[in-house]
Amino acid sequence: MPVLSSASGRRAGCVKVCRSSLMSELIEIEGFTNQVLGWKAWLPTVDLNSATAGQVAVLEESHPQAKTSDYYLTLAHHPDILRQRSQAFNAIMYAPGGLSRAERELASTVVSRINRCVYCASVHAQRFEQLAKRNDVIAQVFADPHTAGTTAREKAIVQFAIDLTLEPASLNAGHINALREQGLDDAQVLDLIYAISIFAWANRLMLNLGEPVFPEV
């Protein structure tokens, strides 16, 4: 991925897009980016040298880079919870069939943008780009999610993600019908709701356990 300027060099409200219709081009809008970021924990992480067999096992199950990730090493203090979290997350985001992987990643990016989880937004913007081979809608989501979407179907998915994130009690059958009108079947609607909902949790873990780290120039 391209190199992003350091956090100290960015201004709130700055908008910078470099040929955003192309995959892997830098997007930096309103404090959000598709650049690869690090993440630093605020709580002590598990020391692999003194970790229990159960902690090591769940780290190996959860993610290929879990043993070097502050995030996973923080959650590994409670290995049973981390295991359940990883199983649910992986099933929701990576299971075959149903809603396309790219659309799940788009919805996740929207939720992260609304919740202002810069790290999560960067990760799932990258995954959308890898799957869809474009990032035009990502630039739109970062700029103003309320108007984002390159097609009627994308707009419906984005709006549903916003509504479920901001006003979950307000949703009704009309919101489901709006998705059906854009071609989503019942299984795809469920997949969308699962993806949006788990990011209510994922964002809160990331936002309250640590902070994103931008690459140094």
C-alpha positions in Angstrom: 0.0 0.0 0.0 1.2 3.6 -0.5 2.8 5.5 2.3 0.6 7.9 4.2 1.8 11.0 6.0 2.2 10.7 9.7 -0.7 11.5 12.0 1.0 14.7 13.1 0.9 16.0 9.6 -2.8 15.6 9.0 -5.5 18.2 9.7 -9.1 17.5 10.7 -11.3 18.1 7.8 -8.5 17.7 5.2 -9.6 16.0 2.0 -7.0 14.3 -0.1 -7.8 11.7 -2.8 -5.2 10.4 -5.3 -7.0 8.9 -8.3 -9.4 7.2 -6.0 -11.2 5.3 -8.7 -8.1 3.0 -9.0 -7.3 0.2 -6.7 -4.5 0.7 -4.1 -4.3 4.5 -4.6 -4.0 6.5 -1.4 -7.3 7.8 0.0 -7.1 10.3 2.9 -10.4 12.0 3.7 -11.7 13.4 7.0 -9.1 11.6 9.0 -9.8 8.2 7.4 -7.5 6.3 5.0 -7.1 3.1 3.1 -3.4 3.0 4.2 -2.1 0.1 6.2 -2.1 1.2 9.9 -0.7 -0.3 13.1 -2.6 -0.5 16.3 -1.2 0.1 19.9 -2.9 -1.3 23.0 -3.4 0.8 26.1 -3.7 -2.3 28.3 -0.9 -4.8 28.9 -0.7 -7.5 26.3 -0.1 -11.2 26.8 3.6 -12.1 26.9 4.2 -15.1 24.7 7.1 -16.2 26.9 4.7 -16.7 29.8 1.5 -17.4 27.9 -0.5 -20.5 28.8 -1.0 -23.3 26.3 -4.6 -22.2 26.0 -3.7 -18.6 25.2 -1.2 -19.7 22.5 -3.7 -22.1 21.0 -6.4 -19.5 20.6 -3.9 -17.0 19.1 -2.9 -19.6 16.5 -6.6 -20.3 15.8 -7.6 -16.7 15.5 -5.4 -15.1 12.8 -2.1 -15.8 11.1 -0.6 -12.6 12.6 -2.3 -12.9 16.0 1.0 -13.6 17.9 2.4 -10.2 16.8 -0.8 -8.2 17.0 -1.4 -6.0 20.1 -5.1 -6.4 19.5 -5.1 -10.2 19.7 -2.5 -10.3 22.4 -4.8 -8.0 24.5 -7.9 -10.2 23.9 -5.9 -13.3 24.7 -6.1 -12.5 28.4 -9.5 -14.2 28.1 -8.9 -17.0 25.6 -12.5 -18.4 25.7 -14.0 -15.0 24.8 -11.4 -14.5 22.0 -12.1 -18.0 20.6 -15.9 -17.3 20.5 -15.2 -13.8 19.0 -13.0 -15.2 16.3 -15.3 -18.0 15.3 -18.3 -15.6 15.1 -16.3 -13.0 13.2 -14.8 -15.4 10.7 -18.2 -17.1 10.1 -19.9 -13.8 9.5 -17.3 -12.2 7.3 -15.8 -15.1 5.3 -18.5 -17.8 5.0 -19.2 -18.7 1.4 -22.5 -17.9 -0.3 -25.0 -15.3 0.6 -24.0 -11.6 0.5 -20.8 -11.0 -1.5 -17.6 -10.7 0.5 -17.1 -7.2 -1.0 -20.5 -6.0 0.1 -19.9 -7.3 3.6 -16.6 -5.4 3.7 -18.4 -2.3 2.3 -21.0 -2.4 5.1 -18.2 -2.9 7.7 -16.4 0.1 6.4 -19.5 2.2 6.6 -20.1 1.2 10.2 -16.5 1.9 11.1 -16.8 5.3 9.4 -20.0 6.2 11.4 -18.4 5.0 14.7 -15.1 6.8 13.8 -13.0 3.7 14.1 -10.1 4.8 11.9 -8.2 1.5 12.2 -11.2 -0.7 11.3 -12.2 1.5 8.4 -8.7 1.3 7.0 -8.6 -2.5 7.2 -12.0 -3.1 5.7 -11.5 -0.5 3.0 -8.4 -2.4 1.9 -10.3 -5.7 1.9 -13.1 -4.1 -0.2 -10.6 -2.9 -2.7 -8.9 -6.3 -2.9 -12.2 -8.0 -3.6 -14.0 -5.4 -5.8 -10.8 -4.1 -7.6 -11.9 -0.5 -7.0 -12.2 2.0 -4.2 -14.5 4.8 -5.6 -17.2 4.0 -3.1 -14.7 3.9 -0.3 -13.7 7.5 -1.0 -17.4 8.4 -1.0 -17.9 6.6 2.4 -15.0 8.5 3.9 -16.2 11.8 2.6 -19.9 11.5 3.5 -21.4 8.0 4.1 -24.9 9.5 3.9 -24.5 10.1 0.1 -22.2 7.2 -0.7 -22.8 4.5 -3.3 -22.0 4.0 -7.0 -25.2 2.0 -7.7 -28.7 1.9 -6.3 -27.8 -1.4 -4.6 -24.7 0.0 -3.0 -26.7 3.1 -1.8 -29.3 0.8 -0.2 -26.6 -1.3 1.6 -24.8 1.9 2.8 -28.0 3.5 4.0 -29.1 0.3 5.8 -25.7 0.1 7.6 -26.0 3.8 8.7 -29.6 3.3 10.0 -28.8 0.1 11.9 -25.7 1.7 13.4 -27.3 5.1 14.4 -30.9 4.2 15.1 -31.4 0.4 15.5 -34.7 0.8 17.2 -36.1 2.7 14.2 -35.7 -0.1 11.7 -38.9 -1.8 10.3 -40.1 -4.0 7.5 -39.7 -1.0 5.1 -36.0 -1.1 5.6 -35.9 -4.8 4.6 -38.1 -4.2 1.6 -35.8 -1.4 0.4 -33.0 -4.0 0.3 -35.2 -6.6 -1.4 -36.0 -4.0 -4.1 -32.3 -3.8 -4.9 -32.0 -7.6 -5.4 -31.0 -8.8 -1.9 -32.6 -12.1 -0.9 -33.4 -13.1 2.6 -30.1 -14.9 3.2 -28.2 -11.8 1.9 -30.2 -9.5 4.2 -29.3 -11.7 7.2 -25.6 -11.6 6.2 -25.7 -7.8 5.9 -27.3 -7.5 9.4 -24.7 -9.9 10.9 -21.8 -7.9 9.4 -23.2 -4.6 10.5 -24.0 -5.8 14.0 -20.6 -7.5 14.7 -18.9 -4.2 13.8 -20.8 -2.4 16.6 -18.8 -4.7 18.8 -15.5 -4.8 16.8 -15.4 -1.0 16.7 -15.9 -0.6 20.4 -13.1 -3.0 21.2 -10.7 -1.2 18.9 -11.7 2.3 20.1 -11.6 1.5 23.8 -8.6 -0.8 24.0 -6.0 1.1 22.0 -5.4 3.5 19.2 -4.3 3.4 15.5 -0.7 4.0 14.6 0.2 5.8 11.4 3.4 5.0 9.5 6.2 7.5 10.0 7.4 9.4 6.9 
